[in-house]
């Protein structure tokens, strides 16, 4: 995902009640520029602030992710 694509996706997703997708969280993990952009945008937009909080809450810990995958696949 490019930075422009990320920003379009964030703006679209912030207007819906959909949970953050994996591409958004993965891009945020890799791209410091977009993390800084999101922090700056949050100051001016309540919807983006709410969505950014949902992203932070959706990031599972490695143990939690492993447990969810094992549960999903019956391991």
The 8 nearest C-alpha neighbors of each residue, nearest first, counted from 0:
[[1, 4, 5, 2, 26, 22, 3, 23],
 [2, 0, 4, 3, 5, 26, 6, 30],
 [1, 3, 5, 4, 6, 33, 0, 30],
 [4, 2, 6, 5, 1, 7, 0, 8],
 [5, 3, 1, 7, 2, 6, 0, 8],
 [4, 6, 2, 8, 3, 7, 1, 9],
 [5, 7, 9, 3, 8, 4, 10, 2],
 [8, 6, 4, 10, 9, 5, 11, 3],
 [7, 9, 5, 11, 6, 10, 12, 4],
 [10, 8, 6, 12, 11, 7, 13, 5],
 [9, 11, 13, 7, 8, 12, 6, 14],
 [12, 10, 8, 14, 13, 9, 7, 15],
 [11, 13, 9, 15, 14, 10, 8, 17],
 [12, 14, 10, 11, 50, 15, 47, 46],
 [15, 13, 12, 11, 10, 16, 46, 47],
 [16, 14, 12, 13, 17, 11, 18, 50],
 [15, 17, 18, 14, 13, 12, 50, 19],
 [16, 18, 15, 12, 19, 13, 20, 14],
 [17, 19, 20, 16, 53, 54, 12, 57],
 [20, 18, 54, 17, 23, 21, 53, 24],
 [19, 21, 22, 23, 18, 24, 17, 54],
 [20, 22, 24, 23, 25, 19, 26, 58],
 [23, 21, 25, 20, 24, 26, 0, 5],
 [24, 22, 26, 21, 25, 20, 27, 5],
 [23, 25, 27, 21, 26, 22, 28, 54],
 [26, 24, 28, 22, 27, 23, 21, 29],
 [25, 27, 29, 23, 28, 24, 30, 22],
 [28, 26, 24, 30, 29, 25, 34, 23],
 [27, 29, 25, 26, 30, 24, 31, 34],
 [30, 28, 26, 27, 25, 31, 24, 33],
 [31, 29, 27, 32, 33, 26, 28, 34],
 [30, 32, 34, 33, 35, 29, 27, 28],
 [33, 31, 35, 30, 34, 36, 2, 37],
 [32, 34, 36, 35, 31, 30, 37, 27],
 [33, 35, 31, 37, 36, 32, 27, 38],
 [34, 36, 38, 32, 33, 37, 31, 39],
 [37, 35, 33, 39, 34, 38, 40, 32],
 [36, 38, 40, 34, 39, 35, 41, 33],
 [37, 39, 35, 41, 36, 40, 34, 42],
 [38, 40, 36, 37, 41, 42, 35, 43],
 [41, 39, 37, 42, 43, 38, 36, 44],
 [42, 40, 48, 44, 38, 47, 43, 39],
 [41, 43, 40, 39, 44, 38, 48, 45],
 [44, 42, 41, 40, 45, 39, 47, 48],
 [43, 45, 41, 47, 46, 42, 48, 40],
 [44, 46, 48, 47, 49, 41, 43, 42],
 [47, 45, 49, 48, 44, 13, 50, 14],
 [48, 46, 50, 44, 41, 49, 45, 13],
 [47, 49, 41, 45, 51, 46, 50, 44],
 [48, 50, 46, 52, 47, 51, 45, 53],
 [49, 51, 47, 53, 52, 48, 13, 46],
 [52, 50, 54, 48, 53, 49, 47, 55],
 [51, 53, 55, 49, 50, 54, 56, 48],
 [52, 54, 50, 56, 51, 55, 57, 49],
 [55, 53, 51, 57, 52, 56, 19, 50],
 [54, 56, 52, 53, 57, 58, 51, 24],
 [55, 57, 53, 54, 58, 52, 59, 51],
 [58, 56, 54, 55, 59, 53, 19, 18],
 [59, 57, 56, 55, 54, 60, 24, 53],
 [60, 58, 64, 63, 57, 61, 56, 62],
 [59, 61, 63, 62, 64, 58, 65, 57],
 [60, 62, 64, 63, 65, 59, 66, 58],
 [63, 61, 65, 60, 64, 66, 59, 67],
 [62, 64, 66, 60, 65, 61, 59, 67],
 [65, 63, 67, 61, 66, 62, 59, 60],
 [64, 66, 62, 68, 63, 67, 69, 61],
 [65, 67, 63, 69, 64, 68, 70, 62],
 [68, 66, 70, 64, 69, 65, 71, 63],
 [69, 67, 71, 65, 70, 66, 64, 72],
 [68, 70, 74, 66, 72, 67, 71, 73],
 [69, 71, 73, 67, 68, 72, 66, 74],
 [72, 70, 68, 69, 73, 67, 74, 66],
 [73, 71, 69, 70, 74, 68, 67, 66],
 [74, 72, 70, 71, 69, 68, 67, 66],
 [73, 69, 72, 70, 71, 68, 66, 67]]
